[in-house]
Amino acid sequence: MKSDDEILAEIGRAAEGLLFMSESDYPLGPVRLEGEAGPGEGRLRELAGAPAEARVEVVTPEHFFRAAAAEQSWKGEAELASARRFQNLLRILKAELSDLRVYRVGEIDIAVYVLGRSPSGNWLGLSTRVVET
């Protein structure tokens, strides 16, 4: 069984240099939530620095990464290489973590947490931001 540190390192290597594109491009960084309590809405708002009334939306990882991981015919070499890296990242997340979900906190400038439960019971994954106006 891999340790949380080993899983986070693997996720970090897979995400290194990737930018999640929205109306602005943001990097993806490893994140760890200690304890088995899970990513409740209050905890996610606090982590995001969002107000208590901020919206929290939950989507599947496949939905969140759909555009980034798609191999569309119009994409050039660099874009296809990036799509394949996103596919690999999603594969690693799904292989190493259970209960994998994407939490979007706020509106317009949205904090995003891709989190799943590690074998030790902690919540691991990635964080990024998206801008949607």
PyMOL commands that set and color helices and strands:
alter all, ss='L'
color gray80, all
select helices_A, chain A and resi 4-15+41-48+61-69+77-96
alter helices_A, ss='H'
color red, helices_A
select strands_A, chain A and resi 19-21+25-27+29-33+56-59+98-105+109-117+123-131
alter strands_A, ss='S'
color yellow, strands_A
deselect
rebuild
show_as cartoon
